[in-house]
C-alpha cells in the first residue's frame, strides 16, 4: 500500500515549527531550565535569553524592549489588552470593536458589559472591510479603547488600522480642547498579519498589538503584547510581579526564545513569501471560478492577506467538504480553528451579509511555506468532483 501525500492548507489555524526556531529553543527545553527570576549563574543565562528575545521582538516592531509583555498566546494578549485598559480606567469606561474581530475580542463584549464596561460593535462592509468613519462615529467621550484587528483570521481582509489611528489623533486633540482627560488607546490583533505585513507600531499608530507564536512557525502557547509606554494597564494575573507587574508568572523561556526567532524569520522573508503565495492563491481562485461558477469569494480580493482564500460553495456543507478533502489528502477548514465544537455559522461571514446557510457552506484555504504548485494542482483536481458528489447527496 502507498500512503497518500497530504497537503496542508490550514496555516491560519497553526503553522509547523521552523527547524531554526526549534534549534534555538532546544537548550532551554533541556539543560538551561533555571527560573529566570533566580540569582545564580544558570538563572542569569535564562534571564538573558528572555531579554534577548524581548529585544528581538521590540526591534521588529519599532518598540522599546520595556514595551513587550510575554503572554501565553493571542487569546491572553487580546484579553489583557481589552480588560487591562478598561479596568485601569474604571467602571463605565466604553470601548469599541468591530463585528469581525476574533472571538478573543468579541467574546469579552457581553461579560464586560454586565460588569459595567459598555461596548459598541461596529459593522463591517459586505467586502469584509471596516469603515474608519464608522469607527470614529462610535467613539464617545467615555471611550478608552478601540480594537480593530490588522488582518482577519477567517477571510484575510486587511483593515485600515493606520487610517483609524489618524482619526483617533483628531479625536484626542478635540478631547484635549474640550478638557476631556480620559485616555483613548488603539489596539490591534496582528496574529494573522505577522507573516506578511509591516508591524511597525509607529507607522500603524497603535498603542497595543497582539502576537501569537503558533501562527508564525513558532511554538504554541506563547505570545507577546506590545504596550506603548504610558498606557494605563491593569494586570489580569497576580503573583510574582514578572513582566514589570503587567503579567505575573514564570516566563516560558524556550517559548519566548522561539517567538523571537520566529518573528525575525517571517518578517525577514515576508515580501518575497507574500509574492509567491499571492500567485498560487490567485491561480487557485481563477481555476475554482472556472470549475465552480457559483462559488462566492468572502472578503475583498485585493485588500487581503496573500495566503487566504475563503469561499462559499452553495449546495454543500462546509464540514462535509473538509472531511471529503481530508480523505483526498487536502487539509483545510471551515473557518476559525478557535471555535472547535461550535456548530453556529461563522459570525464573520454573517457580518458580511451571508445567510446562515451560505456561512455553513463555506471553506477556508490558507497557504504557507509548504504550499507548492503541486498542492494547488491537487486541490483543483479534487475539489470540483467532491462538490458535485456532495450536491448529488
RALINUR-V88740 format. One record per residue. PSI is psi in whole degrees, 0 to 359 (NA if undefined). OMEGA is omega in radians with two decimals (NA if undefined). Layout:
psi & omega
PSI & OMEGA
PSI & OMEGA
This chain:
psi & omega
144 & 3.08
147 & 3.12
128 & 3.14
135 & 3.08
133 & 3.11
132 & 3.09
122 & -3.06
116 & -3.11
43 & -3.11
44 & -3.06
342 & 3.07
337 & 3.12
313 & 3.12
151 & 3.10
151 & 3.08
155 & -3.13
124 & 3.13
139 & -3.10
323 & 3.11
322 & 3.11
314 & 3.13
318 & 3.14
322 & 3.11
327 & -3.12
332 & -2.92
315 & -3.14
329 & -3.07
356 & 2.99
347 & -3.07
274 & -2.97
319 & -3.05
72 & -3.02
359 & -3.00
150 & 3.07
124 & -3.07
352 & 3.09
354 & 3.11
172 & -2.96
342 & -3.03
175 & -2.96
313 & -3.12
327 & 3.10
324 & 3.09
327 & 3.10
319 & 3.10
325 & 3.07
318 & 3.13
322 & 3.12
318 & 3.10
316 & -3.09
328 & 3.05
317 & 3.09
322 & 3.13
318 & 3.10
321 & 3.11
308 & -3.10
315 & -3.13
317 & -3.13
321 & -3.14
335 & 3.11
353 & -3.03
33 & -3.07
176 & 3.02
145 & 3.11
326 & 3.14
351 & -3.13
2 & -3.12
126 & 3.11
125 & 3.10
141 & 3.12
182 & 3.10
3 & 3.14
189 & -3.07
321 & -3.11
312 & 3.12
321 & 3.12
316 & 3.12
319 & 3.13
319 & 3.12
320 & 3.13
310 & -3.07
303 & -3.06
328 & 3.11
316 & 3.13
315 & -3.10
317 & -3.12
327 & 3.07
326 & -3.13
333 & 3.14
162 & -3.13
144 & -3.12
342 & 3.09
138 & -3.04
150 & 3.06
163 & -3.06
135 & 3.03
176 & 3.09
161 & -3.05
352 & -3.11
18 & 3.07
162 & 3.04
155 & 3.11
336 & 3.10
338 & 3.03
303 & -3.04
332 & 3.10
346 & 3.12
345 & -2.98
304 & -3.06
314 & 3.09
319 & 3.14
326 & 3.09
319 & 3.11
334 & -3.13
0 & 3.04
13 & 3.10
96 & -3.09
157 & 3.14
153 & 2.97
127 & 3.12
117 & -3.08
131 & -3.14
163 & 3.04
158 & 3.04
165 & 3.11
338 & 3.12
5 & 3.08
8 & 3.12
149 & -3.13
139 & 3.13
117 & 3.13
325 & 3.13
323 & 3.11
323 & 3.08
314 & -3.14
320 & 3.14
328 & -3.10
346 & -3.09
133 & 3.06
180 & 3.10
348 & 3.10
358 & -3.08
130 & 3.09
345 & -3.06
139 & 2.94
130 & -3.14
116 & 3.13
120 & -3.10
146 & -3.09
318 & 3.09
134 & -3.05
139 & -3.09
338 & -3.12
311 & -3.05
356 & 3.00
4 & -3.10
137 & -3.12
118 & -3.02
152 & -3.09
63 & -3.05
318 & -3.13
322 & 3.09
319 & 3.09
320 & 3.12
320 & 3.12
322 & 3.12
326 & 3.10
329 & 3.06
317 & 3.12
320 & 3.11
317 & 3.13
318 & 3.14
318 & 3.11
320 & 3.11
316 & -3.13
317 & 3.13
329 & -3.10
4 & 3.07
16 & 3.09
118 & -3.01
355 & -3.11
133 & 3.11
160 & 3.10
117 & -3.06
154 & 3.07
125 & 3.10
143 & 3.01
138 & 3.01
110 & -3.07
21 & -3.03
323 & 3.13
343 & -3.03
340 & -2.92
332 & -3.13
337 & -2.90
345 & -3.01
158 & 3.04
129 & -3.10
13 & -3.08
118 & -2.97
330 & 3.12
320 & 3.11
327 & 3.07
330 & -3.14
26 & -3.06
157 & 3.08
337 & 3.12
141 & -3.12
131 & -3.08
136 & 3.06
157 & -3.11
125 & -3.09
325 & -3.01
351 & 3.12
355 & -3.01
31 & 3.14
28 & 3.06
189 & -3.10
153 & 3.01
158 & 3.05
20 & 3.09
144 & 3.12
184 & 3.11
148 & 3.02
120 & 3.00
130 & 3.11
109 & -3.10
139 & 3.13
133 & -3.13
348 & 3.10
129 & -3.13
118 & -3.01
123 & 3.06
139 & 3.11
155 & 3.01
333 & -3.10
132 & 3.13
147 & -3.12
244 & -3.04
357 & 3.08
20 & 3.11
167 & -3.13
42 & 3.12
36 & 3.09
1 & -3.06
341 & -3.13
94 & -3.11
154 & 3.14
142 & 3.12
131 & -3.08
143 & 3.03
87 & -2.97
308 & -3.14
320 & -3.12
313 & -3.09
326 & 3.04
314 & 3.11
320 & 3.13
316 & -3.14
315 & 3.13
317 & -3.12
316 & -3.14
321 & 3.11
318 & -3.12
313 & -3.07
326 & 3.11
331 & 3.13
336 & -3.09
8 & -2.92
321 & -3.08
315 & 3.14
319 & 3.14
323 & 3.10
317 & 3.13
317 & -3.12
313 & -3.08
328 & 3.10
318 & 3.13
318 & 3.13
317 & -3.12
315 & -3.12
327 & 3.04
316 & 3.14
316 & -3.09
318 & 3.13
318 & -3.12
322 & 3.11
319 & 3.08
319 & -3.12
321 & -3.09
328 & -3.10
78 & -3.01
338 & -3.13
2 & 3.10
139 & -3.09
134 & 3.05
132 & 3.09
118 & -3.13
163 & -3.11
137 & -3.08
327 & -3.04
313 & 3.13
74 & -2.96
148 & 3.05
141 & -3.03
348 & -3.07
1 & -2.95
131 & 3.04
106 & -3.12
121 & -3.00
146 & 2.88
125 & -3.12
95 & -3.07
148 & 3.10
11 & 3.10
175 & 3.07
127 & -2.98
315 & -3.11
324 & 3.08
320 & 3.09
315 & -3.13
316 & -3.10
318 & 3.12
319 & 3.10
322 & 3.11
317 & 3.10
335 & 3.14
7 & 3.09
26 & 3.14
122 & -3.09
113 & -3.13
190 & -3.13
170 & 3.06
349 & -3.12
219 & -3.07
129 & 3.08
352 & -3.12
359 & -3.14
35 & -3.11
133 & 3.12
352 & 3.14
114 & -3.09
1 & 3.10
149 & 3.10
154 & -3.12
126 & 3.10
333 & 3.12
313 & -3.13
324 & 3.06
322 & 3.14
335 & 3.09
352 & 3.14
3 & 3.04
146 & 3.04
167 & 3.10
321 & 3.13
318 & 3.12
318 & 3.14
323 & 3.13
355 & 3.10
28 & -3.01
158 & -3.02
138 & 3.12
126 & 2.97
127 & 3.06
118 & -3.05
165 & 3.12
196 & -3.05
325 & -3.07
353 & -3.06
126 & 3.12
176 & 3.09
331 & 3.10
321 & 3.11
318 & -3.14
319 & 3.11
319 & 3.13
319 & 3.09
314 & -3.09
334 & 3.09
327 & -3.01
326 & -3.01
309 & -3.09
314 & 3.12
329 & 3.08
317 & 3.11
315 & 3.14
317 & -3.13
315 & -3.12
325 & 3.11
325 & 3.09
323 & 3.11
NA & NA
